[in-house]
């Protein structure tokens, strides 16, 4: 299941999550973000139960993008116990992102 993180649910769904959370900060106008969309969706299914994976629209949730210093997108940040523990910027293959997420989980 792919999540949609917003100002309203970020505290509960991301910061208070019992499992790690990957937040893909994106924008609809961003070409590389569009290329990452199917990768994010596929990994959300693959990591179900081990990690929450979802998207956060930087245009609609600008205060979150600013708080987490999202300067360029796609910007994927992994949160564990309310803290950012990993940050990946730019497009990448499904295999490359999967490998990075596995490292965070181990």
PyMOL commands that set and color helices and strands:
alter all, ss='L'
color gray80, all
select helices_A, chain A and resi 10-15+31-46+62-67+94-105
alter helices_A, ss='H'
color red, helices_A
select strands_A, chain A and resi 2-4+20-26+51-57+75-80+83-89
alter strands_A, ss='S'
color yellow, strands_A
deselect
rebuild
show_as cartoon
